[in-house]
Amino acid sequence: MSTKLDQLSSWLKERKITEVECLVSDLTGIARGKISPTNKFLDEKGMRLPESVLLQTVTGDYVEDDVYYDLLDPADIDMICRPDENAVFIVPWAIEPTAQVIHDTYDKQGNPIELSPRNILKKVLRLYADKGWQPIVAPEMEFYLTKRNSDPDFPLVAPMGRSGRPETGRQSFSIDAANEFDPLFEDMYDWCELQGLDLDTLIHEEGPAQMEINFRHGEALHLADQILVFKRTMREAALKHDVAATFMAKPITDEPGSAMHLHQSIVDMKTGKNIFSNEDGSMSQLFMHHIGGLQKYIPELLPLFAPNVNSFRRFLPDTSAPVNVEWGEENRTVGLRVPDATPQNRRVENRLAGADANPYLALAASLLCGYIGMVEGIEPSAPVVGRGYERRNLRLPLTLEAALERMETCQVVEQYLGQKFVSGYVAVKRAEHENFKRVISSWEREFLLLSV
């Protein structure tokens, strides 16, 4: 531990860092923590936070008291947060030289906190490591740029680009449409480079000022950290240019939603070979079982891919979003796409996760589903050829309430992720849903006010 802290201390001093943002991810994916002078951060070797921040909802509320005190110590004690020297990033937009350091969370006995999203992903990765396997992932993040909006009662609108005109129509893969926001993306790329984020391609998606950033493939925990940092970076770059960046799953009516597509493959730790391919280059049984596990268990873990009421607005046919967990080769109408690739690069793309999902939990859930398929030998359905939207089999829960009920009652999920995490996560999402139900929508006022 001291050697690692020495390395971290040297890194901070070389860059003349004066402040450290000490971060943990809550269940939503919000970065929570403390901002500390560098000297104090190094003296304290981390920080302490109430474990209750992991039961805080997106609105800042907490779960019901009976759940709260069942899952947490009644004294509301602190958890111990230790910095991960492999998860240290510059904060390029800060006025003072600042770093952000992602922390791991432990109780007083040194046990990992079960409610921590980062610990959940590490738990799943240990399952793979015990088999001699290493997941390789490549996330794709979609998001919208919008005009800044201070009143949530008003719909979002497309921002002005360099031309002085808002974007209209469908501009998929348009270079000129992406170039409308060149100054913003130049800052974004510069900042990401300073932070060491493994960005690859920028693509203009279907919606107005809807973009996609692809990450280079790599190790799952490191990429989950990078997505947490990238979301902060993208929002800051947008604000600098007087627009907003949103990762809501469905921010604009009648426009495509935003996904977090997850490409995943597994390599043998000893040989480095992709276990999804046989020696002759054909698809392996383990690959088939991995897909089978995704098909069987994604519906049980859907709240980790679609965590909000808004997430379910994305699952509509013919909107570039999946409505089932069918699979097919080179087929974007199904939830599980197998891209054309060489045997060593064979992978499956999970298209279910929304851009609003917590990256640690979405990656953990996607990899866990595939893992269970491989260890249980679950056979997949036949691949879909042609459109997959009309398929009635392998459908998803239609609402957040239904999805939470399935997750809560699935014993296999509890076996792998732990009862405390499942109970806490479901309770947080139910508390958020209760808050949502109290709000009267514009649709209700428009169609019911004078008609019923």
C-alpha positions in Angstrom: 0.0 0.0 0.0 2.8 2.5 0.9 4.6 1.8 -2.4 1.4 2.5 -4.3 0.9 5.7 -2.3 4.5 6.8 -3.0 3.8 6.3 -6.7 0.7 8.4 -6.4 2.4 11.1 -4.4 5.2 11.3 -7.0 2.6 11.6 -9.8 0.7 14.4 -8.0 3.9 16.3 -7.2 5.4 16.0 -10.7 2.3 17.7 -12.0 2.2 20.3 -9.2 -1.3 19.2 -8.3 -2.8 21.4 -5.5 -6.2 19.8 -5.1 -7.6 16.3 -5.4 -11.2 15.4 -6.1 -11.7 12.1 -4.2 -14.4 10.2 -6.0 -16.6 7.1 -5.6 -19.5 6.2 -7.9 -23.0 5.9 -6.4 -25.6 3.6 -7.8 -26.7 6.1 -10.4 -23.2 6.8 -11.5 -22.9 10.2 -9.9 -19.4 11.0 -8.7 -19.6 11.6 -4.9 -16.8 12.4 -2.5 -14.6 15.3 -1.2 -12.3 17.9 -2.6 -9.1 17.9 -0.6 -5.8 19.8 -0.6 -3.1 17.5 -2.0 -1.1 17.5 1.3 -4.1 16.5 3.3 -5.1 13.8 0.8 -1.6 12.2 1.0 -1.5 12.5 4.8 -4.9 10.8 5.2 -4.2 8.2 2.5 -7.8 8.4 1.3 -11.0 9.6 2.8 -14.0 8.5 4.7 -17.6 8.8 3.5 -20.9 7.7 5.0 -22.0 4.4 3.4 -25.4 6.0 3.1 -24.3 7.9 -0.1 -24.6 4.5 -1.8 -28.3 4.5 -0.9 -28.9 8.1 -2.2 -31.3 8.5 -5.2 -30.7 10.6 -8.2 -33.0 13.3 -6.6 -30.9 13.3 -3.5 -33.4 11.5 -1.4 -32.8 8.2 0.5 -34.6 4.9 0.6 -37.4 4.0 3.1 -36.2 3.9 6.7 -36.9 0.2 7.2 -34.7 -0.6 4.2 -32.1 2.0 5.1 -31.5 0.7 8.7 -31.8 -3.0 7.5 -28.9 -2.5 5.1 -26.7 0.0 7.0 -25.4 0.4 10.5 -28.0 2.5 12.5 -25.2 4.8 13.6 -24.6 5.7 9.9 -20.9 4.9 10.1 -18.3 5.8 7.6 -16.8 3.6 5.0 -13.1 3.7 4.3 -12.2 4.9 0.8 -8.7 4.1 -0.5 -7.4 5.6 -3.7 -6.7 3.4 -6.7 -3.4 4.5 -8.1 -4.5 3.1 -11.5 -7.6 5.4 -11.6 -6.0 8.9 -11.4 -6.9 11.5 -13.9 -6.1 15.2 -14.5 -9.0 17.7 -14.3 -8.2 19.8 -17.3 -11.0 22.3 -16.9 -10.1 23.3 -13.3 -8.6 26.7 -12.6 -6.0 25.2 -10.1 -3.9 22.1 -11.0 -6.4 19.4 -9.9 -6.6 15.6 -10.1 -9.5 13.3 -9.7 -8.8 10.0 -8.0 -11.3 7.1 -8.0 -11.5 5.3 -4.7 -12.4 1.8 -3.6 -14.6 1.4 -0.5 -14.1 -0.9 2.5 -15.6 -1.4 5.9 -13.5 -1.2 9.1 -12.6 -4.9 8.8 -11.2 -4.3 5.3 -14.1 -6.0 3.5 -15.3 -4.5 0.2 -18.5 -2.6 0.6 -21.2 -4.7 -1.1 -23.3 -1.7 -2.3 -20.4 -0.2 -4.3 -20.8 -0.4 -8.1 -17.0 -0.6 -8.6 -16.8 -3.5 -6.1 -19.6 -5.3 -8.0 -17.7 -5.1 -11.2 -14.5 -6.3 -9.5 -16.5 -9.2 -8.0 -17.7 -10.3 -11.5 -14.1 -9.9 -12.9 -12.8 -12.2 -10.1 -15.3 -14.9 -11.3 -13.6 -14.7 -14.7 -10.1 -14.7 -13.3 -10.8 -17.8 -11.3 -11.5 -19.6 -14.6 -8.3 -18.2 -16.2 -10.4 -15.8 -18.4 -10.1 -12.1 -19.0 -13.0 -10.0 -20.5 -12.1 -7.5 -23.1 -14.6 -4.7 -23.7 -15.2 -1.8 -26.0 -18.0 0.6 -25.0 -19.7 3.0 -27.4 -21.3 6.1 -25.8 -24.1 8.0 -27.4 -25.3 11.4 -26.2 -27.0 14.6 -27.3 -25.8 18.2 -27.4 -28.7 20.5 -26.7 -29.4 24.2 -26.1 -28.9 24.9 -22.4 -32.3 24.5 -20.7 -33.0 26.1 -17.3 -36.6 25.1 -17.1 -37.3 21.3 -17.0 -40.9 21.9 -18.1 -39.7 23.0 -21.6 -38.6 20.3 -24.2 -34.9 20.2 -25.2 -34.0 21.7 -28.5 -31.0 21.3 -30.8 -28.2 23.9 -30.2 -26.8 26.4 -32.7 -23.6 25.1 -34.4 -20.9 27.2 -36.1 -23.3 28.1 -38.9 -25.7 29.8 -36.5 -28.5 27.4 -37.4 -29.9 24.5 -35.4 -29.7 21.1 -37.0 -32.8 19.6 -38.7 -33.6 16.3 -40.3 -31.6 13.1 -40.0 -27.8 13.5 -40.3 -26.4 10.0 -39.6 -22.7 9.8 -40.1 -22.6 13.4 -41.5 -19.1 14.9 -41.3 -20.3 18.4 -41.8 -23.0 18.1 -39.1 -20.3 16.9 -36.6 -18.0 19.7 -37.7 -20.7 22.2 -36.6 -19.3 21.6 -33.1 -15.6 21.4 -34.0 -14.4 23.8 -31.3 -16.2 21.9 -28.6 -14.9 18.5 -29.8 -11.4 19.9 -30.1 -11.5 20.8 -26.4 -13.1 17.4 -25.5 -10.3 15.5 -27.4 -7.6 17.6 -25.9 -8.9 17.1 -22.4 -9.4 13.4 -22.9 -5.8 13.0 -24.2 -4.5 14.8 -21.1 -6.5 12.4 -19.0 -5.3 9.3 -20.9 -8.8 8.3 -22.0 -8.7 5.7 -24.8 -11.1 7.4 -27.2 -11.4 6.1 -30.7 -14.0 7.3 -33.2 -16.4 10.2 -33.2 -19.7 9.6 -35.2 -22.7 11.8 -35.8 -25.8 9.7 -34.9 -29.4 9.9 -36.2 -30.8 12.5 -33.8 -30.2 16.3 -34.1 -26.7 16.9 -32.6 -26.7 13.3 -31.4 -23.1 12.0 -31.3 -21.3 8.7 -30.5 -17.9 8.3 -29.0 -16.2 4.8 -29.3 -13.6 3.7 -26.8 -10.7 1.4 -27.8 -11.1 -2.1 -26.5 -9.4 -2.9 -23.1 -9.8 -4.1 -19.6 -13.3 -3.7 -18.1 -12.6 -1.9 -14.8 -10.3 0.6 -16.5 -12.9 1.4 -19.2 -15.7 1.7 -16.6 -13.5 4.3 -14.8 -12.9 6.0 -18.1 -16.6 6.3 -18.9 -17.2 7.9 -15.5 -14.5 10.4 -16.2 -15.6 10.9 -19.8 -19.2 11.8 -18.9 -17.9 14.6 -16.6 -15.4 15.7 -19.3 -18.1 15.8 -22.0 -20.5 17.8 -19.9 -17.7 20.3 -18.9 -16.6 20.8 -22.5 -20.2 21.4 -23.6 -20.7 24.0 -20.8 -17.6 25.8 -21.9 -19.2 26.3 -25.3 -22.6 27.3 -23.8 -24.4 24.1 -24.7 -25.4 21.0 -22.7 -24.4 17.4 -23.1 -27.0 14.8 -21.9 -26.7 11.0 -21.5 -30.4 10.5 -20.9 -31.6 7.4 -22.6 -34.5 9.3 -24.4 -34.1 13.0 -24.0 -36.2 14.2 -26.9 -39.7 13.1 -28.0 -39.8 11.3 -31.4 -36.0 11.2 -31.7 -33.8 8.2 -31.3 -32.5 7.3 -27.8 -28.9 7.1 -26.6 -27.3 3.8 -25.9 -24.1 2.5 -24.3 -23.3 -0.4 -26.6 -21.0 -2.9 -25.0 -18.7 -5.1 -27.2 -17.3 -8.0 -25.2 -15.0 -10.9 -25.8 -13.0 -13.2 -23.5 -9.4 -14.2 -23.8 -7.5 -17.0 -22.1 -5.1 -15.4 -19.6 -2.3 -17.8 -20.4 -2.4 -17.9 -24.2 -4.1 -14.6 -24.9 -6.3 -16.4 -27.4 -10.0 -15.4 -27.8 -12.0 -18.3 -26.3 -15.0 -17.4 -28.5 -13.3 -19.0 -31.5 -12.2 -22.6 -32.2 -8.8 -23.4 -33.7 -10.4 -23.6 -37.2 -11.8 -20.1 -36.7 -15.5 -21.1 -36.2 -17.7 -20.0 -33.3 -16.9 -21.9 -30.1 -19.4 -23.6 -27.8 -18.3 -21.1 -25.1 -19.3 -18.3 -27.4 -22.7 -19.9 -28.0 -23.2 -20.4 -24.2 -22.1 -16.8 -23.6 -24.8 -15.6 -25.9 -27.3 -18.0 -24.2 -26.5 -16.5 -20.8 -27.0 -13.0 -22.1 -30.4 -14.0 -23.6 -31.5 -15.7 -20.4 -30.3 -13.3 -17.7 -30.4 -9.8 -19.3 -34.2 -9.7 -18.7 -33.5 -10.5 -15.0 -30.9 -7.8 -14.7 -32.5 -5.2 -16.9 -32.6 -2.4 -14.2 -28.8 -2.4 -14.4 -29.0 -1.7 -18.2 -32.1 0.5 -18.0 -32.1 2.1 -14.6 -34.6 4.9 -15.0 -38.2 5.5 -16.0 -36.9 7.3 -19.0 -34.7 4.3 -20.0 -37.8 2.4 -21.0 -38.9 5.0 -23.5 -35.9 4.0 -25.6 -37.1 0.4 -26.3 -39.4 1.1 -29.3 -39.3 -0.8 -32.6 -37.7 1.0 -35.6 -35.8 3.5 -33.4 -32.4 1.9 -33.7 -33.0 0.4 -30.2 -33.6 -3.3 -29.4 -36.9 -4.6 -28.0 -35.7 -8.2 -27.3 -32.6 -10.3 -26.6 -32.6 -12.1 -29.9 -29.1 -12.4 -31.5 -27.9 -12.3 -35.1 -24.8 -11.8 -37.2 -24.3 -8.2 -38.5 -27.9 -7.4 -37.4 -28.7 -4.1 -35.7 -32.4 -4.9 -35.2 -31.7 -7.4 -32.3 -30.4 -6.9 -28.8 -27.3 -9.0 -29.3 -25.3 -8.3 -32.5 -22.3 -10.4 -33.5 -20.2 -8.1 -35.8 -18.2 -9.5 -38.6 -14.7 -10.0 -37.3 -11.6 -12.2 -37.4 -11.5 -15.2 -35.1 -9.2 -13.4 -32.6 -11.6 -10.4 -32.6 -14.8 -12.3 -32.4 -17.2 -10.6 -29.9 -20.8 -9.9 -29.1 -22.3 -6.4 -29.0 -24.9 -6.0 -26.2 -27.1 -3.2 -27.5 -29.5 -3.1 -24.6 -27.7 -0.8 -22.2 -28.7 2.9 -22.2 -26.3 5.8 -22.0 -27.8 6.6 -18.6 -26.7 3.3 -17.1 -23.9 3.2 -14.5 -20.9 1.9 -16.4 -19.7 -0.3 -13.6 -23.0 -2.0 -13.2 -23.8 -2.3 -16.9 -20.5 -3.9 -17.6 -20.8 -6.1 -14.5 -24.3 -7.3 -15.5 -23.4 -7.9 -19.2 -20.3 -9.9 -18.3 -22.1 -11.8 -15.5 -24.9 -12.9 -17.8 -22.4 -14.3 -20.3 -20.4 -15.9 -17.5 -23.4 -17.7 -16.1 -24.2 -18.9 -19.7 -20.7 -20.4 -20.0 -20.6 -22.1 -16.6 -24.2 -23.4 -17.0 -23.9 -24.4 -20.6 -26.9 -22.4 -21.7 -27.8 -22.8 -25.4 -28.9 -19.7 -27.3 -31.9 -19.5 -29.6 -31.4 -19.7 -33.4 -29.9 -16.5 -34.8 -32.2 -14.0 -36.4 -31.9 -13.3 -40.2 -33.6 -10.2 -41.2 -35.7 -7.9 -39.0 -35.8 -8.8 -35.3 -38.3 -6.2 -34.1 -41.3 -8.4 -34.7 -40.0 -11.3 -32.7 -42.3 -12.0 -29.8 -40.0 -14.4 -28.0 -37.3 -13.2 -25.6 -39.0 -9.9 -24.9 -38.0 -7.5 -22.1 -40.0 -6.3 -19.1 -42.0 -3.3 -20.4 -41.7 -1.1 -17.3 -39.2 -0.3 -14.6 -41.6 -1.7 -12.0 -41.8 -5.0 -13.8 -38.1 -5.1 -14.3 -37.3 -4.4 -10.6 -39.7 -7.1 -9.5 -37.9 -9.7 -11.8 -34.5 -8.6 -10.5 -35.6 -8.8 -6.9 -37.0 -12.3 -7.2 -34.2 -13.9 -9.3 -32.3 -16.1 -6.9 -29.4 -16.5 -9.4 -28.8 -12.7 -9.4 -28.8 -12.6 -5.6 -26.4 -15.6 -5.5 -23.8 -13.8 -7.6 -24.3 -10.1 -6.7 -25.4 -10.5 -3.0 -28.6 -9.9 -1.2 -27.5 -6.6 0.2 -26.7 -5.1 -3.2 -29.9 -6.4 -4.9 -32.1 -5.1 -2.0 -30.3 -1.7 -1.9 -30.4 -1.2 -5.7 -34.0 -2.1 -6.0 -34.9 0.1 -3.0 -33.1 3.1 -4.6 -34.8 2.7 -7.9 -38.2 2.3 -6.3 -37.7 5.4 -4.3 -36.9 7.3 -7.5 -40.0 5.9 -9.2 -42.2 7.0 -6.3 -40.7 10.5 -6.7 -41.4 10.4 -10.4 -45.1 9.3 -9.9 -45.7 12.5 -7.9 -45.0 14.7 -10.9 -47.9 15.6 -13.2 -46.7 15.5 -16.8 -47.6 17.9 -19.6 -49.3 15.1 -21.5 -51.8 14.8 -18.6 -52.5 18.5 -18.6 -52.8 18.6 -22.4 -55.2 15.7 -22.9 -57.0 15.2 -19.6 -57.4 18.8 -18.2 -60.6 19.6 -20.1 -61.6 16.2 -21.5 -62.3 14.0 -18.5 
